Amino acid sequence: MLVEGWLARAAAAGADRTAVQTPAGDCTYAELLARACATAAALRERGVGVGDRVAIALPAGLDFACALHACMLLGAIAVPVDLRVSPAERAAIEAGAVLMLDRALYPSPGAGSVRRSPRAEGPAPDVGGELARAAHDLDATAVVIHTSGTSSAPKPVELTYGNLLWSALGSAVALGLDPQERWLCALPLSHVGGLSILVRSAIYGTTAVVHERFETEPVLQALREGRVTLVSLVATTLARLLDAGLEHPPSLRCALTGGGPVPAALVERAARAGVPVSMTYGLTESCSQVTTTPLAALGEGDRGAGPPLFCTRVRCAEDGEILVGGPTVAPAARAGDGWLHTGDLGAIDQRGRLWVTGRKADTIVSGGENVAPSEVEAVLEAHPDVLEAAVVGRPDAQWGEAVTAVVVLRGVPAGNGSPEISSLRAHCAAALAPHKVPKQFLVRAEPLPRTRSGKLLRREL
């Protein structure tokens, strides 16, 4: 099925509306379409055609947005590259690409430079002829995103235009759609959570506010002064903003928070600060969001990951594994039974809302009993002196695996003995079954290892 090109449609509906805003500059939809068409023409001159893969090795910003939309106009497949990975990982990501794009190709004063352009007036220009009028085939692959690699090497996931469109529609149903939406993205554009914001904004014809990386003060300032209506965060970045004094952001409708377990104490803290948090659960293979707490339910005190998005199906297998179906799931990610087997564990309550309890691969078997690390971590992070916690299983002659907690204390250097380990153990014993209470506590000074999208890297502990 063919649908009208998203960028051209947005430019026709609002040529002078800001498409992408960055700290270094912004551009309207008319300008973005013109630059994307120029980039697409330059790619075609270099031999790039429909279905060819183009590696985009650019920092988050206007040049990245132009390159992404250029690939979509041309029918090429965009492969975002995380610029922080090792040379070997980068080579694996770029393998199969016919071209690697590491600078801007549209005319500008200096390759890759960004400048604040004057506002365009009138309808979107017919730049690039047939490129500007290009349609999208919903069954065709649009992008290849690599997973965050929390438990193994990153793997490529092919997402179609249909996956991207249904994800945007489902998100809009859950969160509502403000015609003046300004969605702040400080997540990596090489990961699905960040890239989806750029794509959704083009589909909606709204503004993506893109920061190259998460830095507390710039994001805090944008939330306080930048008319931001939505922001995507993970637990650690939400905590840093609250620590920096974020309170009652004036235009914020919702802080979409996921990417891993979000402690209930953190959500309650955000509520006290007047920061509306919508919990979400998603995966690369499902084109970001699977479940999301609707805005209408934010005042109900629900701490689960919410109900499935519009037209997304979720069920739990007999062993508790979360299975996902529907038009947001990457075709190649579906098993023989038609479902995406996520490897995550969870349960669905009587209201149809998902509660995520952990990863199958992370489950600790201690003395014959199963322990979900995320449950123990949530209890530990509810302690007022614990900044973050990770729980892993360590080989043990008596227990098979000993539940081991690694904690980072809030404002207390490792080794100072505050809080006392006995206090942490008592705190856990008051909330957990005996077999779930950590047998050992390790205190460290440095932050826990995480991916750029905020997911915990247990294998490095």
WODARA-V760115 format. One record per residue. N is the residue number from 1. RES is the residue in three letters. SS is DSSP state (H for helix, E for strand, - for the rest). Layout:
BEGIN
((N/RES/SS) (N/RES/SS))
END
This chain:
BEGIN
((1/MET/-) (2/LEU/E) (3/VAL/E) (4/GLU/-) (5/GLY/-) (6/TRP/H) (7/LEU/H) (8/ALA/H) (9/ARG/H) (10/ALA/H) (11/ALA/H) (12/ALA/H) (13/ALA/H) (14/GLY/-) (15/ALA/-) (16/ASP/-) (17/ARG/-) (18/THR/E) (19/ALA/E) (20/VAL/E) (21/GLN/E) (22/THR/E) (23/PRO/-) (24/ALA/-) (25/GLY/E) (26/ASP/E) (27/CYS/E) (28/THR/E) (29/TYR/H) (30/ALA/H) (31/GLU/H) (32/LEU/H) (33/LEU/H) (34/ALA/H) (35/ARG/H) (36/ALA/H) (37/CYS/H) (38/ALA/H) (39/THR/H) (40/ALA/H) (41/ALA/H) (42/ALA/H) (43/LEU/H) (44/ARG/H) (45/GLU/H) (46/ARG/-) (47/GLY/-) (48/VAL/-) (49/GLY/-) (50/VAL/-) (51/GLY/-) (52/ASP/-) (53/ARG/E) (54/VAL/E) (55/ALA/E) (56/ILE/E) (57/ALA/-) (58/LEU/-) (59/PRO/-) (60/ALA/-) (61/GLY/-) (62/LEU/H) (63/ASP/H) (64/PHE/H) (65/ALA/H) (66/CYS/H) (67/ALA/H) (68/LEU/H) (69/HIS/H) (70/ALA/H) (71/CYS/H) (72/MET/H) (73/LEU/H) (74/LEU/H) (75/GLY/-) (76/ALA/-) (77/ILE/E) (78/ALA/E) (79/VAL/E) (80/PRO/E) (81/VAL/-) (82/ASP/-) (83/LEU/-) (84/ARG/-) (85/VAL/-) (86/SER/-) (87/PRO/H) (88/ALA/H) (89/GLU/H) (90/ARG/H) (91/ALA/H) (92/ALA/H) (93/ILE/H) (94/GLU/H) (95/ALA/-) (96/GLY/-) (97/ALA/-) (98/VAL/-) (99/LEU/E) (100/MET/E) (101/LEU/E) (102/ASP/-) (103/ARG/-) (104/ALA/-) (105/LEU/-) (106/TYR/-) (107/PRO/-) (108/SER/-) (109/PRO/-) (110/GLY/-) (111/ALA/-) (112/GLY/-) (113/SER/-) (114/VAL/-) (115/ARG/-) (116/ARG/-) (117/SER/-) (118/PRO/-) (119/ARG/-) (120/ALA/-) (121/GLU/-) (122/GLY/-) (123/PRO/-) (124/ALA/-) (125/PRO/-) (126/ASP/-) (127/VAL/-) (128/GLY/-) (129/GLY/H) (130/GLU/H) (131/LEU/H) (132/ALA/-) (133/ARG/-) (134/ALA/-) (135/ALA/-) (136/HIS/E) (137/ASP/E) (138/LEU/-) (139/ASP/-) (140/ALA/-) (141/THR/E) (142/ALA/E) (143/VAL/E) (144/VAL/E) (145/ILE/E) (146/HIS/E) (147/THR/-) (148/SER/-) (149/GLY/-) (150/THR/-) (151/SER/-) (152/SER/-) (153/ALA/-) (154/PRO/-) (155/LYS/-) (156/PRO/E) (157/VAL/E) (158/GLU/E) (159/LEU/E) (160/THR/E) (161/TYR/H) (162/GLY/H) (163/ASN/H) (164/LEU/H) (165/LEU/H) (166/TRP/H) (167/SER/H) (168/ALA/H) (169/LEU/H) (170/GLY/H) (171/SER/H) (172/ALA/H) (173/VAL/H) (174/ALA/H) (175/LEU/H) (176/GLY/-) (177/LEU/-) (178/ASP/-) (179/PRO/-) (180/GLN/-) (181/GLU/-) (182/ARG/E) (183/TRP/E) (184/LEU/E) (185/CYS/E) (186/ALA/-) (187/LEU/-) (188/PRO/-) (189/LEU/-) (190/SER/-) (191/HIS/-) (192/VAL/H) (193/GLY/H) (194/GLY/H) (195/LEU/H) (196/SER/H) (197/ILE/H) (198/LEU/H) (199/VAL/H) (200/ARG/H) (201/SER/H) (202/ALA/H) (203/ILE/H) (204/TYR/H) (205/GLY/-) (206/THR/-) (207/THR/E) (208/ALA/E) (209/VAL/E) (210/VAL/E) (211/HIS/-) (212/GLU/-) (213/ARG/-) (214/PHE/-) (215/GLU/-) (216/THR/H) (217/GLU/H) (218/PRO/H) (219/VAL/H) (220/LEU/H) (221/GLN/H) (222/ALA/H) (223/LEU/H) (224/ARG/H) (225/GLU/H) (226/GLY/-) (227/ARG/-) (228/VAL/-) (229/THR/-) (230/LEU/E) (231/VAL/E) (232/SER/E) (233/LEU/E) (234/VAL/E) (235/ALA/H) (236/THR/H) (237/THR/H) (238/LEU/H) (239/ALA/H) (240/ARG/H) (241/LEU/H) (242/LEU/H) (243/ASP/H) (244/ALA/-) (245/GLY/-) (246/LEU/-) (247/GLU/-) (248/HIS/-) (249/PRO/-) (250/PRO/-) (251/SER/-) (252/LEU/-) (253/ARG/-) (254/CYS/E) (255/ALA/E) (256/LEU/E) (257/THR/E) (258/GLY/E) (259/GLY/-) (260/GLY/-) (261/PRO/-) (262/VAL/-) (263/PRO/-) (264/ALA/H) (265/ALA/H) (266/LEU/H) (267/VAL/H) (268/GLU/H) (269/ARG/H) (270/ALA/H) (271/ALA/H) (272/ARG/H) (273/ALA/-) (274/GLY/-) (275/VAL/-) (276/PRO/-) (277/VAL/E) (278/SER/E) (279/MET/E) (280/THR/E) (281/TYR/E) (282/GLY/E) (283/LEU/E) (284/THR/H) (285/GLU/H) (286/SER/H) (287/CYS/-) (288/SER/E) (289/GLN/E) (290/VAL/E) (291/THR/E) (292/THR/E) (293/THR/-) (294/PRO/-) (295/LEU/H) (296/ALA/H) (297/ALA/H) (298/LEU/H) (299/GLY/H) (300/GLU/H) (301/GLY/-) (302/ASP/-) (303/ARG/-) (304/GLY/-) (305/ALA/-) (306/GLY/E) (307/PRO/E) (308/PRO/E) (309/LEU/-) (310/PHE/-) (311/CYS/-) (312/THR/E) (313/ARG/E) (314/VAL/E) (315/ARG/E) (316/CYS/E) (317/ALA/-) (318/GLU/-) (319/ASP/-) (320/GLY/-) (321/GLU/E) (322/ILE/E) (323/LEU/E) (324/VAL/E) (325/GLY/E) (326/GLY/E) (327/PRO/-) (328/THR/-) (329/VAL/-) (330/ALA/-) (331/PRO/H) (332/ALA/H) (333/ALA/H) (334/ARG/-) (335/ALA/-) (336/GLY/-) (337/ASP/-) (338/GLY/-) (339/TRP/-) (340/LEU/E) (341/HIS/E) (342/THR/E) (343/GLY/E) (344/ASP/E) (345/LEU/E) (346/GLY/E) (347/ALA/E) (348/ILE/E) (349/ASP/-) (350/GLN/-) (351/ARG/-) (352/GLY/-) (353/ARG/-) (354/LEU/E) (355/TRP/E) (356/VAL/E) (357/THR/E) (358/GLY/E) (359/ARG/E) (360/LYS/-) (361/ALA/-) (362/ASP/-) (363/THR/-) (364/ILE/E) (365/VAL/E) (366/SER/E) (367/GLY/-) (368/GLY/-) (369/GLU/E) (370/ASN/E) (371/VAL/E) (372/ALA/-) (373/PRO/H) (374/SER/H) (375/GLU/H) (376/VAL/H) (377/GLU/H) (378/ALA/H) (379/VAL/H) (380/LEU/H) (381/GLU/H) (382/ALA/-) (383/HIS/-) (384/PRO/-) (385/ASP/-) (386/VAL/E) (387/LEU/E) (388/GLU/E) (389/ALA/E) (390/ALA/E) (391/VAL/E) (392/VAL/E) (393/GLY/E) (394/ARG/E) (395/PRO/E) (396/ASP/E) (397/ALA/-) (398/GLN/-) (399/TRP/-) (400/GLY/E) (401/GLU/E) (402/ALA/E) (403/VAL/E) (404/THR/E) (405/ALA/E) (406/VAL/E) (407/VAL/E) (408/VAL/E) (409/LEU/E) (410/ARG/-) (411/GLY/-) (412/VAL/-) (413/PRO/-) (414/ALA/-) (415/GLY/-) (416/ASN/-) (417/GLY/-) (418/SER/-) (419/PRO/-) (420/GLU/-) (421/ILE/H) (422/SER/H) (423/SER/H) (424/LEU/H) (425/ARG/H) (426/ALA/H) (427/HIS/H) (428/CYS/H) (429/ALA/H) (430/ALA/-) (431/ALA/-) (432/LEU/-) (433/ALA/-) (434/PRO/H) (435/HIS/H) (436/LYS/H) (437/VAL/-) (438/PRO/-) (439/LYS/-) (440/GLN/E) (441/PHE/E) (442/LEU/E) (443/VAL/E) (444/ARG/E) (445/ALA/-) (446/GLU/-) (447/PRO/-) (448/LEU/-) (449/PRO/-) (450/ARG/E) (451/THR/-) (452/ARG/-) (453/SER/-) (454/GLY/-) (455/LYS/-) (456/LEU/E) (457/LEU/-) (458/ARG/H) (459/ARG/H) (460/GLU/H) (461/LEU/-))
END
